[in-house]
Amino acid sequence: MGEVVNFRRARKKAARQLAERMASANRLRHGRSKAERELETKRTAKARRDLERHRIETGDER
């Protein structure tokens, strides 16, 4: 005779494997590398600094 299989466990295991494959595909499709994320943060920080440098000081401190 063959091995006894619990269908509930087998079904849940198959669902987890499918979810992991889908998640892996989505990470490849939509994910960004660490270098890309760091580059974006550095660019936004530079843009914020540049904008702050062009702010006109009126002397009106409220």
N, C-alpha and C positions, 0 to 999 in steps of 0.2 A: 504494500500500500504506500501511497504517497504521503507527503508531509501535510499535516493539518494547517490550513490557512484561515486566519481570521479576516473575513472580507472587509470588515469595518477598518481595521488597521491597514490593510492593503490599499483600500480606496483612499484613505487619508495620506498614506505615504506617496501614492501616485499623484495626488493633488499637490502635495508639498513640492515634489520634484518638478511638476509642471510650472508651479508658481516661481520656483527658483530659476528655471530656464527663461521664463518670461521676464523676470526681474533682470537677469543678466543681459538679455537682448535690449531691454530699455536703458540699462546703464550705458551700453555701448552706443546706443542711438542718441540719447539725450544728455549723457553725462559730459562733464568737462574735466580736463586734467587739472592737477594742482597748479601747474604753471599758468594755465589759462585763468584760473580763479585769482591767483596772486597778481597777474598782470592787470586784470580788471580792477582789483582793489587799489593798486598803485595808480592807475589812470584816473580813477574817481577822486583819489586823494589829491593828486596833482591838479585836477580841474578845480577842486574846491579851494586849494591854496591860491591858484591863479585868480580865481574870482575874488577871493578875499583881498588880494593885493590891489585890485582895481577899485575897491570900495572907497568912496569919497568920505573923508572925515569932516563932519560939519561942526564939531565942537559942541553939539547939542546932546549932551549925555543925559538921557532920561531914564 
